[in-house]
């Protein structure tokens, strides 16, 4: 239960720091990483249509969610409708260095 409370406090703090209408118009690139693979150049060059690249994740492992290349959360892949996928956020990630980066904004 304390995790939910910490997540809510972090969200409230972020909302307080960014309670400025100008910031709401800024685009943020959001990427979801399903897994990773390391290939040698010759393996990469052999890839073609229908090739399968095995990732390091298992099907039930959480995916990582990045905003502007910064890990912000983990989640689970879900199916939306017949032909779309989405991500349910299951854990917010708050880095200590991220908090200090924004310290000057709140002062």
Secondary structure, DSSP 4 states (H G I P E B T S, - for coil): -HHHHHHHHHHHHHHHHT--GGGGG----EEEE-------HHHHHH--TT-----S--TTSPEEEEETTEEEEEEEEEEETTTEEEEEEEEE---HHHHHHTHHHH-
